[in-house]
Amino acid sequence: MKKLFLALILAMLTLSCGGSNGDADIPDNEQIPVETDTPTDMSVNTDGADTISMYFPIWTNKNFRFESPTHPELTQDIYVTYTDGVRIQRRAASAGISATEVLQLMDGELRFIFGEPVFYFFEDLIAVEPTMDLLLLQEPLVVGNSWEMDNGAASEITAMDAEISVMGETMIAMEITTEFIDGRSQWEYYVRDLGLVKTVYTTFDGRTIEIILTDVAEQATLIVPVDFFYPDPESELGYGIEEREIQIYTNKDLAAIFTEQLQIVGQSGFYWLPGGTVINSIEVDRADDALILDLSNSDISSEDALQALADTLGHFYGVSRVRPMANGQDYVADETTFGSNDFISVTVLPDQISHE
């Protein structure tokens, strides 16, 4: 897995939004400043020196499209889904495959700390425990500065004034050259106040491949299809499906999005959150294949209604079971109490539903 991700990262593209990009009532594009409580943070220089945050700004609510002139399958749309100003979680769409990564920018270093090559879900992973530690950039940003990755590859800043053509313009870029232990080479180009815009790398058979930034969409959101399940006794399966789309933008709370959607009466007349019930939080435990759903009350008492709620959220997050809670306490529905070991099994798993 590490080799796969290294190849993707160093080809400039690691990351599917699961849909297209669109407009919504979202905050203005914002470049998140890098903040840290570490006094030795090299990303906050006061002597006028260039910093990584200048060449790798954390833009929110923007979609960056990258394409290869010779390899259309390498097209990707990269989007920052969550960030706290130090860690950056990104997703990318590439030929129907979704992946996610978490980068960390602090102490004058940009590191790749977590990645999943196939990941179709949308939870906030900013606080995830690191599973990788690949050094991508290191200050000072001056020609000759070099560093090694844990796989033996060596990177060096080889120019601060390289001229490249991107999106019909000639830009001045910082050039990073990486030599791999298998003899391959790679050149990355970072433009100040924009980010990584171009990568050129050689393959095992000696070919050269370019991947270039071709478009930046402002005020972009991720438009994601969602299946909302409801009880339907006339259906052979026992449930019906209402298809909707939700819009996700950087740092948007999914609990708030689903509260709004689940309070809307469905086309069948069914609604999932009655009586002003809201979702306090959604916590996904991938290791336990479970979702913890904390609601504001225990007003949903019907077994069918709880099953519809569990199916909708469990299917979206790709887990097989859901534990309901009420304001952090055990959920009590009629005479049933859901304790710490009590879950509702999800009826329909993600691979059982396909959209034509």
C-alpha positions as CSV (number, residue, x, y, z in Angstrom):
1,M,0.0,0.0,0.0
2,K,2.8,2.4,0.8
3,K,4.4,1.9,-2.6
4,L,1.0,2.6,-4.3
5,F,0.5,5.8,-2.3
6,L,4.0,7.0,-2.8
7,A,3.6,6.6,-6.6
8,L,0.4,8.6,-6.4
9,I,1.6,11.3,-4.2
10,L,4.8,11.8,-6.1
11,A,2.8,11.9,-9.3
12,M,1.1,14.9,-7.7
13,L,-2.3,13.2,-7.3
14,T,-3.3,11.0,-4.5
15,L,-6.8,11.6,-4.2
16,S,-13.5,10.7,-5.5
17,C,-15.7,13.1,-4.7
18,G,-18.3,10.5,-5.6
19,G,-20.0,13.1,-7.8
20,S,-19.5,16.4,-9.6
21,N,-18.7,19.8,-8.3
22,G,-21.3,22.5,-8.0
23,D,-22.2,25.8,-6.3
24,A,-23.9,26.2,-2.9
25,D,-24.3,28.8,-0.2
26,I,-20.8,28.3,1.2
27,P,-18.2,30.5,2.7
28,D,-15.8,32.4,0.4
29,N,-12.7,30.6,-0.7
30,E,-10.3,30.9,2.1
31,Q,-6.6,30.2,2.5
32,I,-6.2,28.7,5.9
33,P,-3.2,30.1,7.8
34,V,-0.8,27.6,9.4
35,E,-1.0,27.7,13.1
36,T,0.9,25.8,15.7
37,D,1.7,26.0,19.4
38,T,5.3,24.9,18.7
39,P,7.7,27.9,19.1
40,T,10.1,26.2,16.7
41,D,7.6,26.1,13.9
42,M,9.6,26.9,10.7
43,S,6.4,27.7,8.8
44,V,6.1,31.1,10.7
45,N,9.3,32.9,9.7
46,T,9.8,36.5,10.6
47,D,12.9,37.1,8.5
48,G,11.1,37.2,5.2
49,A,12.2,33.7,4.1
50,D,9.9,31.7,1.9
51,T,7.8,29.1,3.8
52,I,6.0,25.9,2.8
53,S,2.6,27.6,3.4
54,M,3.4,30.1,0.6
55,Y,3.9,27.2,-1.9
56,F,1.4,24.8,-0.5
57,P,-1.5,27.0,0.7
58,I,-4.5,25.3,2.2
59,W,-7.3,26.5,0.1
60,T,-10.9,25.7,1.1
61,N,-14.0,25.3,-1.1
62,K,-11.9,25.0,-4.3
63,N,-11.6,22.1,-6.7
64,F,-8.3,21.6,-8.5
65,R,-8.4,19.5,-11.7
66,F,-5.2,17.8,-12.9
67,E,-4.9,16.1,-16.3
68,S,-2.2,14.3,-18.3
69,P,-1.9,15.2,-22.0
70,T,-1.0,11.5,-22.8
71,H,-2.8,9.6,-20.0
72,P,-6.5,10.6,-19.6
73,E,-7.0,8.0,-16.9
74,L,-4.8,10.1,-14.6
75,T,-7.3,13.0,-14.5
76,Q,-8.2,13.9,-10.9
77,D,-10.2,16.4,-9.0
78,I,-8.6,17.3,-5.7
79,Y,-10.6,18.9,-2.9
80,V,-9.8,19.7,0.7
81,T,-12.6,18.2,2.8
82,Y,-11.4,19.1,6.3
83,T,-8.5,21.1,7.7
84,D,-7.5,22.6,11.1
85,G,-4.7,24.7,9.6
86,V,-2.1,22.2,10.4
87,R,-3.6,19.0,9.1
88,I,-5.2,18.8,5.6
89,Q,-7.6,16.0,4.6
90,R,-8.1,15.7,0.8
91,R,-10.2,13.6,-1.5
92,A,-9.8,13.1,-5.3
93,A,-11.8,11.6,-8.1
94,S,-10.0,9.5,-10.7
95,A,-11.8,7.3,-13.1
96,G,-14.5,6.5,-10.6
97,I,-12.1,5.6,-7.8
98,S,-12.1,7.6,-4.6
99,A,-9.2,7.9,-2.2
100,T,-8.3,10.1,0.8
101,E,-5.2,11.4,2.5
102,V,-4.1,13.4,5.4
103,L,-1.1,15.7,5.3
104,Q,0.5,17.6,8.1
105,L,2.2,21.0,7.8
106,M,4.2,22.1,10.8
107,D,7.7,22.7,12.0
108,G,8.8,23.6,8.5
109,E,7.8,20.2,7.1
110,L,5.0,18.9,5.0
111,R,4.4,15.2,5.7
112,F,2.0,12.6,4.4
113,I,0.7,10.8,7.5
114,F,-2.4,8.8,6.5
115,G,-3.8,7.5,3.3
116,E,-6.4,5.0,1.9
117,P,-6.2,4.3,-1.8
118,V,-9.9,3.2,-2.0
119,F,-12.1,5.3,0.3
120,Y,-15.6,6.4,-0.6
121,F,-16.7,7.9,2.7
122,F,-16.7,11.4,4.1
123,E,-16.0,11.4,7.8
124,D,-13.5,13.8,9.3
125,L,-10.1,12.1,9.7
126,I,-8.1,15.1,10.8
127,A,-7.5,13.6,14.2
128,V,-6.5,10.2,12.8
129,E,-3.5,8.3,14.2
130,P,-0.7,8.5,11.6
131,T,0.0,5.3,9.7
132,M,2.7,6.7,7.4
133,D,5.4,9.3,7.6
134,L,6.6,10.5,4.2
135,L,8.4,13.8,4.1
136,L,7.2,15.7,1.0
137,L,8.7,19.2,1.6
138,Q,11.2,20.7,4.0
139,E,12.3,24.2,4.8
140,P,14.4,26.2,4.2
141,L,13.1,26.6,0.6
142,V,16.4,27.4,-1.0
143,V,18.2,25.7,-3.9
144,G,20.3,22.8,-2.7
145,N,18.2,21.9,0.4
146,S,17.6,18.1,0.3
147,W,15.9,15.4,2.3
148,E,15.3,11.7,2.2
149,M,12.0,9.7,2.3
150,D,11.7,6.5,4.3
151,N,11.8,4.4,1.1
152,G,15.2,5.6,0.2
153,A,14.2,8.2,-2.3
154,A,16.1,11.5,-2.2
155,S,14.5,14.9,-2.9
156,E,16.2,18.2,-3.5
157,I,15.1,21.8,-4.3
158,T,16.8,22.3,-7.7
159,A,15.3,25.7,-8.7
160,M,13.3,28.5,-7.2
161,D,12.7,30.3,-10.6
162,A,11.7,27.5,-13.0
163,E,9.5,28.7,-15.9
164,I,6.5,26.5,-16.7
165,S,3.3,26.8,-18.7
166,V,0.1,26.1,-16.7
167,M,-3.5,27.0,-17.7
168,G,-2.2,29.0,-20.6
169,E,0.1,31.1,-18.5
170,T,3.8,31.2,-17.9
171,M,4.5,30.8,-14.2
172,I,7.6,30.9,-12.0
173,A,7.8,27.8,-9.8
174,M,9.9,26.0,-7.2
175,E,11.3,22.8,-8.7
176,I,11.7,19.7,-6.5
177,T,13.7,16.8,-8.1
178,T,13.3,13.3,-6.6
179,E,15.6,10.4,-7.4
180,F,14.3,6.9,-6.6
181,I,16.5,4.0,-5.7
182,D,15.2,2.0,-8.7
183,G,16.6,4.7,-11.1
184,R,13.4,6.6,-11.8
185,S,13.2,10.4,-11.5
186,Q,10.5,13.0,-10.8
187,W,10.2,16.7,-11.0
188,E,7.5,18.7,-9.1
189,Y,6.6,22.3,-9.6
190,Y,5.1,24.5,-6.9
191,V,3.8,28.0,-7.6
192,R,3.6,30.5,-4.9
193,D,0.1,31.2,-3.6
194,L,-1.3,28.4,-5.7
195,G,0.4,25.1,-4.8
196,L,1.6,22.1,-6.7
197,V,0.7,22.6,-10.4
198,K,2.8,20.1,-12.4
199,T,4.6,16.8,-12.0
200,V,6.9,15.1,-14.5
201,Y,8.1,11.6,-13.8
202,T,9.7,8.7,-15.6
203,T,8.3,5.2,-15.6
204,F,10.1,1.9,-15.3
205,D,10.1,1.5,-19.0
206,G,11.7,4.9,-19.6
207,R,8.6,6.9,-20.6
208,T,8.0,10.4,-19.4
209,I,4.5,11.4,-18.1
210,E,3.3,14.9,-17.2
211,I,0.4,15.7,-15.0
212,I,-0.7,19.4,-15.0
213,L,-3.2,21.6,-13.3
214,T,-5.8,22.5,-15.9
215,D,-8.6,24.2,-13.9
216,V,-9.4,25.7,-10.5
217,A,-13.1,25.9,-9.6
218,E,-14.0,28.6,-7.1
219,Q,-16.8,28.2,-4.6
220,A,-16.9,24.5,-5.3
221,T,-18.7,21.8,-3.3
222,L,-18.8,18.0,-3.5
223,I,-22.2,16.9,-4.8
224,V,-22.7,13.4,-3.4
225,P,-25.6,11.0,-4.2
226,V,-27.2,9.5,-1.1
227,D,-29.8,6.7,-0.7
228,F,-32.4,7.3,1.9
229,F,-34.1,4.1,3.0
230,Y,-37.7,3.9,4.3
231,P,-40.0,1.0,5.3
232,D,-42.1,-0.3,2.5
233,P,-44.2,-3.4,3.3
234,E,-45.3,-3.8,-0.3
235,S,-41.7,-4.1,-1.5
236,E,-40.2,-7.6,-1.8
237,L,-37.2,-6.3,0.1
238,G,-39.2,-4.7,2.8
239,Y,-37.8,-1.2,2.1
240,G,-37.9,1.5,-0.5
241,I,-35.1,3.9,-1.6
242,E,-35.3,7.6,-2.2
243,E,-32.3,9.1,-4.0
244,R,-31.1,12.5,-3.2
245,E,-28.0,14.6,-3.5
246,I,-26.2,16.4,-0.7
247,Q,-23.6,19.2,-1.0
248,I,-20.5,19.0,1.1
249,Y,-17.9,21.8,1.4
250,T,-14.8,22.2,3.5
251,N,-15.2,21.6,7.2
252,K,-19.0,21.2,6.8
253,D,-20.5,19.2,9.7
254,L,-22.2,16.1,8.2
255,A,-24.4,15.7,11.3
256,A,-26.0,19.0,10.4
257,I,-26.4,18.1,6.7
258,F,-28.1,14.8,7.6
259,T,-30.3,16.4,10.3
260,E,-31.6,18.8,7.6
261,Q,-32.2,16.0,5.1
262,L,-33.7,13.5,7.5
263,Q,-36.2,16.1,8.8
264,I,-37.6,16.5,5.3
265,V,-40.7,14.4,4.6
266,G,-39.8,11.9,1.8
267,Q,-41.7,11.3,-1.4
268,S,-43.3,8.3,0.2
269,G,-44.6,10.4,3.1
270,F,-42.0,8.9,5.5
271,Y,-39.8,11.1,7.6
272,W,-36.8,9.9,9.6
273,L,-36.4,12.5,12.4
274,P,-39.7,13.4,14.0
275,G,-40.6,16.0,16.7
276,G,-37.6,18.2,16.2
277,T,-35.1,15.4,16.7
278,V,-31.6,16.4,15.6
279,I,-28.3,14.5,15.2
280,N,-25.8,15.6,17.8
281,S,-22.9,13.6,16.3
282,I,-21.9,10.8,14.1
283,E,-18.9,8.7,15.1
284,V,-17.5,6.0,12.8
285,D,-15.4,3.2,14.2
286,R,-13.8,1.5,11.2
287,A,-12.0,-1.0,13.2
288,D,-15.3,-2.2,14.7
289,D,-17.3,-1.7,11.5
290,A,-19.8,0.4,13.5
291,L,-21.4,3.9,13.6
292,I,-22.4,5.6,16.8
293,L,-25.4,7.9,16.2
294,D,-26.1,10.3,19.0
295,L,-29.6,11.9,18.8
296,S,-31.1,14.7,20.8
297,N,-33.8,12.4,22.2
298,S,-35.4,9.0,22.1
299,D,-38.6,10.0,20.2
300,I,-38.0,7.4,17.5
301,S,-39.5,4.2,19.0
302,S,-40.7,2.2,16.0
303,E,-38.4,-0.7,15.0
304,D,-39.0,0.1,11.3
305,A,-38.2,3.8,11.7
306,L,-34.9,3.0,13.6
307,Q,-34.0,0.4,10.9
308,A,-34.6,3.0,8.2
309,L,-32.3,5.5,10.0
310,A,-29.7,2.9,10.5
311,D,-29.8,1.7,6.9
312,T,-29.6,5.2,5.5
313,L,-26.6,6.3,7.6
314,G,-24.9,2.8,7.7
315,H,-25.1,2.5,4.0
316,F,-23.7,6.0,3.4
317,Y,-20.8,5.4,5.8
318,G,-20.2,1.9,4.7
319,V,-20.6,0.1,8.1
320,S,-22.6,-3.0,9.0
321,R,-24.1,-1.9,12.3
322,V,-25.3,1.3,14.1
323,R,-25.7,2.0,17.7
324,P,-28.2,4.7,18.6
325,M,-27.7,7.0,21.6
326,A,-29.6,9.9,23.1
327,N,-27.6,12.8,24.4
328,G,-24.6,10.5,25.1
329,Q,-26.8,8.0,27.0
330,D,-28.2,4.6,26.2
331,Y,-31.1,4.9,23.7
332,V,-34.4,3.6,25.0
333,A,-37.1,2.8,22.5
334,D,-40.3,1.4,24.0
335,E,-39.0,-1.6,26.1
336,T,-35.7,-1.9,24.2
337,T,-32.5,-0.3,25.6
338,F,-29.5,0.0,23.3
339,G,-26.4,-0.3,25.5
340,S,-22.8,-0.2,24.5
341,N,-22.9,-3.6,22.9
342,D,-26.3,-3.3,21.3
343,F,-26.4,-2.4,17.6
344,I,-28.9,-2.3,14.7
345,S,-27.7,-4.4,11.8
346,V,-27.6,-2.5,8.5
347,T,-29.9,-4.2,6.0
348,V,-28.2,-3.0,2.8
349,L,-24.5,-2.6,2.5
350,P,-22.9,-0.2,0.0
351,D,-22.0,-2.9,-2.6
352,Q,-25.6,-4.0,-2.8
353,I,-26.8,-0.7,-4.3
354,S,-25.7,0.6,-7.7
355,H,-26.7,3.7,-9.6
356,E,-26.9,3.4,-13.4
